[in-house]
């Protein structure tokens, strides 16, 4: 059992994983808005790239804390 779960985090996720989950959700929301609420199969490489960029930024910010 993870420490996050033991201290009462209902997700059972560490703070870093919560930050990453939220980062992915924000970017997917943005991508869906840009693409008319639909992501085509052909767009997945670009969407994946954008999600990866946002994760890299979140990790960089996390390390600075």
C-alpha positions, 0 to 999 in steps of 0.5 A: 500500500502506498504512503499516499493512500495511508495518509488519506489520499483517496486516489492512492496517488503520490502528489507527483502522480496527481500533478501528472494526471492533472497535466494530462487531463488539462492537455487532453481537454485543450486538444479536444477543444482545438479539434472540435471535441474529437481526436482523429486517429491521424491526430494521435501522434501530435496529441501524444507529442503535446501531452509529452511536452506538458508532462516534461514541463510539469516534471521540470516545475516539480523538480524546482519545488 
